[in-house]
C-alpha cells in the first residue's frame, strides 16, 4: 500500500488512511531516509508516540516493511509492505536480500514518480503563457469547445480584451514596464473572474475570457471592474497620472446572438473592432440593434471604414481588374448582394460593412491563378480545379499582411464552405461557418450562375433561384437561402449582368 504526498503536508491514499507530514512515522523516515522492518520500528520512540488506533491499523494490514520513496532527497511517498516470506511471518525479521530488493524497488518507483512529475510539469507549461502564467491560446481554444458543449442548453459568454495603443506604451515606458503591466493585469483578471470562467492570454496585448452558464451582464461587470482596476494601477501615489493605458473590450453571448463557438469568437472580435473604431477605451456588447440605431451607426461606421480602407481596397480590386475583368465585376456584385442580405438579417452596421469589404476581396487570391485556368473554355481537370481552389488560401495570405483589413478573413476564408460540410478549405458545416461567409457563399454562387463565362452560358434568374432552392440545406444555409430568394423576388436585390 503506497501513501503519496498529496498536498505538501499529508501522505494519503484515501480519507480513511492518511498520515500527516509531522506524524511520528513520517518524521522518523524523513530523518533516517531508509527502509525499516515493522519489527524494528515497533521498538522506536516514534512508534510509541503513535496513537493506539494507528498501531492497530498497521497490524490489521500485516505490515512487515516500511519503505520510504525518495526523490531529489525528499520523501515523496511511503510504501507499507506485507511479505509472504515465511520467516517474516514468523517474526524472524527480513532477510538482507529481501531488504536490498525492496530498496531497489523503491529507487525504481522514485524514478517513475519523478518522471511522472516532470511530464505533468511539462504538460502544465504547455498550457500556460510563460509571461502571465495564464492559459495560452491553444489551451483556451480546446477548453472553450468543452465548455460550449456543457453549457449549450443554457448560455455561455465570451469576452475579448485588447489593450489600446500598447505599442506606444512600450515605447514610452519600456518593454520591462509593458511586461509588468501585462502580468499585473493578468493577475487582476484572474481575481475578478474567480471561478466563474477561464482566462487566457489570446495574443500579445489581448486577453480572452469564457463565462460558461453566465449571461453577458457577468462579462460587463467584470470588464467595468477591470477598467477601474487599470485606471488605479497606472496612477502614481500622489494621485497624478503617471502613465496612460486603456482597453477595448468586445462581448458576445450564446444563444442570444451567437449560434456556435465560431460565432462567439467572430462577434466578440467584431465588438472589439467596433470599440476601437469608435474611439477606443470602450466596452461593447454585440447585439442586433433596432432599425433607427442601426441606420444611424451605419452611416457613421461606413464613412469611417471607407476613409480608412478605401485606398487599399481600390488598389487590390484594380489589380484584380488588370488580371481578370470578370473577377473584378463579379466581386463588386457579390459585395452588393451579400451586404443587402446581411442588412436584411439585421446585423450591426460594422458587420454589414465588413461583409461588403469581404465580398470585394474574396477572390483577390486569383491574382496568383494561371491565366490559362481563369480563361479556359472547357471543364477544368481535377488538377486544375485543385489549383483554382488555392485562391482562397492565397487571398488570406495577402489580406493577413494588411492590419486594417484582417477582420474580413473569417468571411473570405469560409465563402466556399458548404452547409453540409462538403466544402473547402476547412470542411466546416452548419453554424460553424461564419455568418459572413454564408452570406458570401449565396451571393457568390448566384452571381456566378447568372453570368456568362467563356466555358458556359448564363442561367436565367429563375433558373438560378431554382438551383438555390434545390441546394438549400446542402450547399447553402437553409434560412439564409429563403431570405436571399425573397430579396431577389421583391426587387430589394437589383440584379447585375455585365455579360461576362
Beta strands, then each sheet from edge to edge (+ up, - down):
strand 1: 2-5
strand 2: 10-12
strand 3: 18-20
strand 4: 36-37
strand 5: 65-71
strand 6: 74-81
strand 7: 156-163
strand 8: 198-201
strand 9: 206-212
strand 10: 247-254
strand 11: 283-285
sheet 1: 3+ 2- 1+ 6- 5+ 4-
sheet 2: 8+ 9- 7+ 10- 11-
end
